[in-house]
Amino acid sequence: MSLAYRGGAIRSFFAIMAMVLGLLTHAAPATAQVTAFKQAIAESASNDRDLAAFYKANDYKPLWIGSGGRFSNRRNALFRAIKSADDHGLPGSRYKGDELKALVKTAKSPRDRGRLEVEFSRRFLDLATSMQTGTLVPKRVISEIKRDVPLRDRSSYLVNFAKSSPAGFFRALPPKSPEYTRLMKAKMTLERQLGKGGWGPTVPAKSLKPGASGPAVVALRNRLIAMGYLRRSASQTYDADLQKAVQRFQGDNGLSADGVAGAGTMAELNKGVDDRLRAVIVAMERERWMNLPQGRGKRHILVNLTDFTARIIDNNRETFRTRSVIGATDRDRRSPEFSDVMEFMVINPTWNVPRSITVKEYLPMLKRNPNAAGHLRIVDARGRTVSRSAVNFNSYTAKTFPFNLKQPPSDGNALGLVKFMFPNKYNIYLHDTPSKSLFNREVRAFSHGCIRLADPFDFAYALLAKQTNDPKGVFHAHLKTGQESVVPLEEPVPVHLIYRTAFTTAKGGVEYRRDIYGRDATIWKALAREGVALRAVGG
């Protein structure tokens, strides 16, 4: 081997070694940066089980912080979603989108960027869950709301977002129900009206009747014009056009549509845009609580407590409606809110008097007069009827009273002639009643919590029509026996007891009802504490 060749080989060897050492020298800092970044992610996510599990499963790779279009697309989609949060009646200020934007520019070190990565995920999860299933946990706000909110697994939001179109993911979060879409539109309309100063001066009168005239009638006319119930008019009298406008307003507000602006109508007329806007925002939150993955059911029963109605809905279309009586406003008699599944009806039912009614209402009566409430049987623990003369009612307290009370089937039975069962631990069901006059009242809150129906037979026919060609015949065949009988529903029907003081119609109008239990006022206060605020647009 020549000296020249050997010298060239030695020079080549040292050149290669220099290159390798150079690469190692540059690689060491890069590896250290990656390690610091991932370590910061692990530390920041450690106090959140779902975040920690997600990042660990993905080897602490970033979802938000990195160079390239996919990271910027995700961040921008989140910023847009935060900006739209107020449109949904969510606390937009809570997610602090501007702060996140600023941190993206200032976070330079690997540790700062790792911490920012986790902060993005925290705010993303907060917004995503609120947008899909609500800001509040209803049971924590009002104990009478027994509804189980359909919360999704938090980790699934991160996993699905990583695999999805960022903008498409956020579009899919809010409820897809027509009701939610219409409520959101109504919210924006009310915000614009608020920006214009509302509906003008309130009506300075306790009541007004057709034929009246004067400044108060002019104020009534102008307010109905501003609300869209009356065309522009110069009339200063309570004429036929004004009466019809009052009737339309009454119909949209659950009032007796007699065309007389009495005290109840005047109270609703003088409510401001801000009151109605609060009701709509609360309704949107309530709609998110019912954003069920499986939907409410192609056929379902919807009982709106504030509207005193029970309806059957088939494929998003109302196919049956009847008036209802709900629980009284006393704290221990209010109807709860929850969803369950109706499985059967009982024709000619026996009324098994609930324990609470037995000891609170009937036991004091029986102590005063053992023959009181003669329509009820006294029954022992083995189901045997006990003679009243054999019982010293005064020797028992509410805790020690050992008997049950039952009312046999009859026209006068407290449950009427049929009850509709969706077995639940709250002992709530729908049923007939002998007290038909109550259905003529404007406010129908009189029961102990169960829902009484004005047209229970027609309700039964509508349910049975899905399983027989002669629903009326089947029903009356059982009824005429006078004996208690159970009729199963071949296809059980979901039942939803809801409470909406604002709801929409299929044509896009908005109707309002009184907050009879005060629940929506409590929910609004809770939303306001979270940062939800009214806004006026274009004012």
C-alpha positions in Angstrom: 0.0 0.0 0.0 1.4 3.4 -1.0 2.0 6.1 1.5 -0.3 8.4 -0.4 -3.2 5.9 -0.2 -2.6 5.3 3.5 -2.5 9.0 4.2 -5.8 9.5 2.3 -7.5 6.7 4.2 -6.4 8.2 7.5 -7.7 11.6 6.6 -11.1 10.1 5.5 -11.3 8.2 8.8 -10.8 11.4 10.9 -13.3 13.3 8.7 -16.0 10.7 9.3 -15.3 10.7 13.0 -15.5 14.5 13.1 -18.9 14.3 11.4 -20.3 11.7 13.8 -19.0 13.7 16.8 -20.7 16.8 15.3 -24.0 15.0 14.9 -23.8 13.8 18.5 -23.0 17.2 19.7 -26.1 18.7 17.9 -28.4 15.7 18.9 -27.7 16.0 22.6 -29.4 19.4 23.1 -32.3 18.3 20.8 -32.9 15.2 22.8 -32.7 17.1 26.1 -35.3 19.6 24.8 -37.7 16.8 23.8 -37.2 15.2 27.2 -37.9 18.5 29.0 -41.0 19.1 26.9 -42.4 15.6 27.6 -41.5 15.8 31.3 -43.4 19.1 31.6 -46.4 17.5 30.0 -46.3 14.6 32.4 -45.9 16.9 35.4 -48.7 19.3 34.4 -51.1 16.5 33.6 -50.4 14.5 36.7 -53.2 16.0 38.8 -55.9 15.1 36.2 -56.4 11.4 35.8 -57.9 11.6 32.3 -55.3 14.0 31.0 -52.5 11.9 32.5 -53.8 8.7 31.0 -54.2 10.3 27.5 -50.7 11.7 27.4 -49.1 8.6 28.8 -50.9 6.4 26.2 -49.6 8.7 23.5 -46.0 8.8 24.7 -46.5 12.5 25.8 -46.7 13.6 22.2 -48.4 17.0 21.7 -51.9 17.6 20.5 -51.7 21.4 20.3 -48.1 22.7 20.6 -45.8 22.0 17.6 -44.9 23.3 14.2 -46.9 22.6 11.2 -50.5 23.0 9.9 -52.2 20.3 12.0 -51.2 22.0 15.3 -52.2 25.5 14.2 -55.5 24.2 12.8 -56.3 22.6 16.1 -55.5 25.7 18.0 -57.4 28.0 15.7 -60.4 25.7 15.9 -60.4 25.9 19.7 -60.0 29.7 19.5 -63.0 29.9 17.2 -65.0 27.6 19.5 -64.2 29.7 22.5 -65.2 32.9 20.6 -68.6 31.2 19.8 -69.2 30.1 23.4 -71.3 33.1 24.3 -73.6 32.3 21.3 -74.5 29.0 23.1 -75.1 30.7 26.4 -71.9 29.4 27.8 -69.4 31.4 30.0 -67.0 32.5 27.2 -64.8 34.5 29.5 -64.0 31.3 31.5 -62.0 29.7 28.7 -59.7 32.8 28.2 -59.0 32.4 24.6 -56.9 35.6 24.3 -54.7 34.5 27.2 -54.0 31.2 25.4 -53.1 33.1 22.2 -50.7 35.3 24.1 -49.0 32.3 25.8 -48.4 30.6 22.4 -46.2 33.6 21.5 -44.4 33.9 24.8 -43.8 30.2 25.6 -40.3 29.6 24.3 -38.6 27.0 26.6 -39.5 23.3 26.3 -40.9 23.4 29.8 -43.1 26.4 29.1 -44.4 24.8 25.9 -45.1 21.5 27.7 -47.1 23.3 30.4 -49.0 25.2 27.7 -49.8 22.0 25.9 -51.6 20.7 28.9 -53.4 24.0 29.5 -54.8 23.8 26.0 -56.2 20.4 26.8 -57.7 21.5 30.1 -59.6 24.4 28.5 -60.6 22.2 25.5 -62.1 19.6 27.8 -63.9 22.3 29.9 -65.4 23.8 26.7 -66.2 20.6 25.0 -68.1 19.0 27.9 -70.0 22.3 28.5 -70.9 22.6 24.9 -72.2 19.0 24.7 -73.8 18.3 28.0 -74.0 21.6 29.9 -72.0 23.9 32.3 -73.9 22.8 35.4 -74.5 19.5 37.2 -78.3 19.8 37.7 -78.5 17.7 40.9 -76.0 19.9 42.6 -78.1 23.0 41.8 -81.6 21.7 42.5 -82.2 18.4 44.3 -85.6 17.9 42.6 -83.9 17.5 39.2 -83.1 13.8 39.2 -81.9 13.8 35.7 -78.7 11.9 34.9 -76.7 14.1 32.5 -75.3 11.9 29.6 -71.6 12.8 30.3 -69.1 11.4 27.8 -65.8 10.0 28.8 -63.4 12.9 29.0 -60.5 11.0 27.4 -62.7 10.2 24.4 -62.9 13.9 23.6 -59.1 14.1 23.3 -58.8 10.8 21.4 -61.6 11.7 18.9 -60.4 15.3 18.4 -56.9 14.0 17.5 -58.5 11.9 14.8 -61.1 14.4 13.5 -61.3 17.5 11.5 -60.9 20.2 14.2 -63.7 22.4 13.0 -66.0 19.5 12.3 -65.4 18.1 15.8 -66.6 21.4 17.5 -69.6 21.6 15.1 -70.7 18.1 16.2 -70.7 18.9 20.0 -73.9 20.9 20.6 -77.3 19.2 20.6 -78.6 18.5 17.1 -82.2 18.8 18.1 -84.4 21.3 16.2 -85.3 22.8 19.6 -81.7 23.7 20.4 -81.2 25.3 16.9 -84.4 27.3 17.3 -83.5 28.4 20.9 -80.1 29.6 19.7 -81.8 31.6 17.0 -84.3 33.1 19.5 -81.4 34.0 21.8 -79.7 36.0 19.0 -83.0 37.7 18.2 -83.5 38.7 21.8 -80.0 40.0 22.0 -80.6 42.3 19.1 -83.8 43.5 20.7 -82.0 44.1 23.9 -79.5 46.2 21.9 -82.4 48.3 20.6 -83.5 49.0 24.1 -86.0 46.3 24.6 -89.8 46.5 23.9 -90.2 50.0 25.2 -92.1 51.3 28.2 -94.1 48.9 30.4 -97.9 49.3 30.5 -98.8 51.5 33.5 -102.0 49.7 34.5 -103.1 46.7 36.7 -105.6 45.6 34.1 -107.3 46.7 30.9 -110.4 45.6 29.1 -111.7 45.9 25.6 -113.4 49.2 25.0 -110.9 51.1 27.3 -108.9 54.1 26.0 -106.2 56.4 27.2 -102.5 56.5 27.7 -102.3 53.0 29.2 -104.0 51.5 26.2 -101.6 53.3 23.9 -98.7 51.8 26.0 -100.3 48.4 25.6 -100.7 48.9 21.9 -97.0 50.0 21.4 -95.7 47.2 23.5 -97.6 44.6 21.5 -96.4 46.2 18.2 -92.7 46.0 19.5 -93.3 42.3 20.4 -94.6 41.5 16.9 -98.2 40.8 18.0 -99.8 43.8 16.3 -99.3 45.8 13.1 -98.5 49.4 13.4 -101.6 51.4 14.4 -102.6 54.8 15.6 -105.7 53.6 17.5 -106.0 54.8 21.1 -108.8 52.4 22.1 -108.8 48.8 23.1 -110.4 47.7 19.8 -111.0 44.3 18.2 -107.5 44.2 16.7 -105.9 44.9 20.0 -108.0 42.3 21.6 -106.9 39.7 19.1 -103.3 40.7 19.7 -103.7 40.2 23.4 -105.2 36.8 22.8 -102.3 35.7 20.6 -99.9 36.9 23.4 -101.9 35.0 26.0 -101.8 31.8 23.9 -98.0 32.1 23.6 -97.6 32.5 27.3 -99.9 29.8 28.7 -102.6 32.2 29.7 -106.4 32.0 29.3 -106.9 33.5 25.9 -109.9 35.7 26.7 -108.5 38.9 25.2 -108.6 40.8 28.5 -105.3 42.1 29.8 -105.9 41.1 33.5 -103.4 41.1 36.3 -101.7 37.8 35.1 -101.5 38.9 31.5 -100.2 42.3 32.5 -97.5 40.7 34.6 -96.3 38.7 31.6 -96.6 41.6 29.2 -94.4 43.8 31.4 -91.5 41.3 31.6 -88.5 42.6 29.8 -86.3 41.2 27.1 -83.7 40.5 29.7 -86.2 38.2 31.5 -87.0 36.3 28.3 -83.3 36.1 27.4 -82.5 34.4 30.7 -85.3 31.9 30.2 -84.0 31.0 26.7 -80.4 30.6 27.9 -81.6 28.4 30.8 -83.6 26.3 28.2 -80.5 25.9 26.1 -78.6 24.6 29.2 -81.5 22.2 29.9 -81.4 21.0 26.3 -77.7 20.2 26.7 -78.6 18.1 29.8 -80.7 15.9 27.5 -78.2 15.6 24.7 -78.5 11.8 24.8 -76.2 9.8 22.5 -79.2 7.5 21.6 -81.7 10.4 21.3 -84.9 10.7 23.1 -86.6 7.9 21.2 -88.3 7.9 17.8 -91.5 7.7 19.8 -91.4 9.3 23.3 -93.6 11.0 25.8 -92.8 14.6 26.8 -94.3 16.1 29.9 -93.5 19.8 30.3 -94.3 20.6 33.9 -94.5 24.4 33.4 -96.8 24.0 30.3 -99.2 21.5 32.1 -99.2 19.2 29.1 -98.3 15.6 28.2 -97.5 14.9 24.6 -96.6 11.9 22.4 -93.8 12.7 19.9 -93.3 10.5 16.9 -90.2 11.2 14.7 -89.9 14.8 16.0 -93.6 15.4 15.4 -96.3 15.8 18.0 -99.1 13.2 17.4 -101.0 13.6 20.7 -101.4 16.2 23.4 -103.4 16.5 26.5 -103.6 18.8 29.5 -102.1 17.7 32.7 -102.1 18.5 36.5 -98.7 18.4 38.1 -97.3 18.4 41.7 -98.3 21.3 43.9 -95.8 24.1 44.7 -95.2 22.9 48.3 -91.6 21.7 48.5 -92.5 18.1 49.3 -95.1 17.8 46.5 -93.3 19.2 43.5 -93.0 16.9 40.5 -89.3 15.9 39.9 -87.5 16.0 36.6 -86.1 12.7 35.1 -86.4 10.3 32.2 -87.5 6.7 32.3 -89.3 4.1 30.1 -93.0 3.4 30.2 -93.5 -0.4 30.2 -97.2 -1.0 30.9 -100.6 0.5 31.8 -102.9 -0.6 34.6 -106.6 -0.5 33.9 -108.9 -0.3 36.9 -106.0 0.3 39.2 -105.9 0.0 43.0 -104.4 3.0 44.7 -101.7 2.0 47.1 -101.5 5.1 49.2 -97.9 6.3 49.4 -96.4 6.1 52.9 -95.8 9.8 53.1 -99.5 10.6 52.4 -100.6 7.8 54.7 -98.8 9.2 57.8 -98.9 12.9 57.0 -102.5 13.2 55.9 -104.6 10.2 56.7 -103.2 9.1 60.1 -104.1 12.5 61.8 -107.6 12.1 60.3 -108.0 8.6 61.6 -106.8 9.6 65.0 -109.6 12.2 65.2 -112.2 9.8 63.6 -111.5 6.1 63.0 -114.2 6.1 60.3 -112.6 8.9 58.3 -111.6 8.2 54.7 -114.0 5.3 54.5 -113.1 4.7 50.8 -109.8 3.3 52.0 -109.0 -0.2 53.2 -106.7 -0.7 56.2 -104.3 -3.4 55.3 -101.6 -5.2 57.4 -98.2 -6.3 56.3 -99.6 -9.6 55.0 -102.1 -7.9 52.8 -105.1 -8.7 55.0 -107.9 -6.1 55.5 -108.0 -4.9 59.1 -111.2 -3.7 60.8 -111.0 -0.1 61.9 -112.6 -1.0 65.2 -109.7 -3.2 66.0 -107.1 -0.5 65.6 -106.3 2.2 68.2 -104.9 4.8 65.8 -103.9 7.1 68.6 -101.3 4.6 69.8 -99.2 5.1 66.7 -96.9 7.7 65.4 -95.8 8.4 61.8 -92.8 6.1 62.4 -94.7 3.2 64.1 -97.9 3.0 62.1 -97.8 -0.6 60.8 -100.6 -0.5 58.2 -101.0 0.4 54.6 -104.0 2.1 53.0 -105.5 1.0 49.7 -108.4 2.2 47.6 -110.0 -0.5 45.4 -110.7 0.1 41.7 -113.7 2.4 41.1 -114.9 5.5 39.3 -113.9 7.5 42.4 -110.5 6.0 42.7 -107.8 8.7 43.2 -106.0 7.3 40.1 -109.2 7.2 38.1 -109.6 4.2 35.7 -106.1 3.9 34.3 -102.5 4.6 35.2 -99.4 4.5 33.0 -96.3 3.0 34.6 -92.6 3.8 34.0 -91.3 2.1 37.3 -89.0 4.5 39.1 -87.8 5.0 42.7 -89.7 8.4 42.9 -93.1 6.6 42.6 -94.1 9.0 39.8 -96.5 7.9 37.0 -99.2 9.3 34.7 -102.8 8.6 35.6 -106.5 9.4 35.2 -108.3 11.3 38.0 -111.9 11.8 39.1 -111.2 15.5 39.7 -111.8 16.7 36.2 -112.6 20.3 37.0 -109.0 21.1 37.8 -108.1 20.8 34.1 -110.1 24.0 33.5 -107.6 26.0 35.6 -104.9 28.1 34.1 -102.3 27.0 36.6 -102.7 23.2 37.3 -100.3 22.4 40.2 -102.4 20.3 42.6 -101.1 16.7 42.8 -98.7 15.0 45.2 -96.2 14.8 42.4 -97.7 12.4 39.9 -99.0 13.6 36.5 -102.8 13.6 36.0 -104.1 13.5 32.5 -107.2 15.2 31.1 -107.7 12.6 28.4 -106.3 9.4 29.7 -108.5 7.1 27.6 -107.3 8.8 24.4 -103.8 8.7 25.6 -104.2 4.9 26.1 -105.6 4.4 22.7 -102.7 6.3 21.1 -100.2 4.1 22.9 -102.1 0.8 22.1 -102.5 1.8 18.4 -98.9 0.7 17.8 -99.7 -2.9 18.8 -103.4 -3.5 17.9 -105.8 -2.5 15.1 -108.5 -2.0 17.7 -106.9 0.0 20.6 -110.3 1.3 21.9 -111.8 -2.2 21.9 -108.8 -3.7 23.7 -108.9 -1.0 26.3 -112.6 -1.2 27.0 -112.6 -5.0 27.1 -110.3 -4.7 30.2 -112.1 -1.7 31.6 -115.6 -3.3 31.6 -114.4 -6.2 33.8 -114.0 -3.8 36.7 -111.0 -5.8 37.8 -107.4 -4.5 37.9 -105.5 -5.7 34.9 -102.0 -5.0 33.5 -101.6 -4.3 29.8 -97.9 -4.4 28.7 -96.6 -2.1 25.9 -95.0 -4.3 23.4 -92.6 -1.5 22.6 -91.7 0.4 25.8 -91.8 4.2 25.3 -89.3 6.6 26.8 -90.8 9.2 29.1 -89.2 12.6 29.8 -90.4 14.9 32.5 -89.0 18.3 31.7 -89.3 21.9 33.0 -89.1 24.6 30.3 -90.2 28.1 30.8 -89.1 28.9 27.3 -89.6 26.6 24.3 -90.1 26.9 20.6 -92.7 25.9 18.1 -92.1 24.0 14.8 -92.6 27.3 13.0 -89.8 28.9 15.0 -91.8 31.0 17.4 -91.0 31.1 21.1 -93.5 30.5 23.9 -92.9 31.3 27.6 -94.4 29.9 30.8 -94.2 30.9 34.4 -91.4 29.6 36.6 -93.9 27.9 39.0 -91.3 26.1 41.1 -88.7 28.8 40.9 -86.2 26.3 39.4 -85.1 28.4 36.4 -84.4 31.4 38.5 -82.1 29.2 40.6 -80.4 27.7 37.5 -79.8 31.2 36.1 -78.1 32.3 39.3 -75.8 29.2 39.1 -75.0 29.9 35.4 -74.2 33.6 36.3 -71.8 32.4 39.0 -70.0 30.4 36.3 -69.7 33.5 34.1 -72.7 33.3 31.8 -73.9 36.9 31.1 -76.5 38.6 29.0 -75.3 40.6 26.1 -76.9 43.2 23.9 -76.0 43.1 20.2 -76.0 46.2 18.0 -76.9 48.5 20.8 
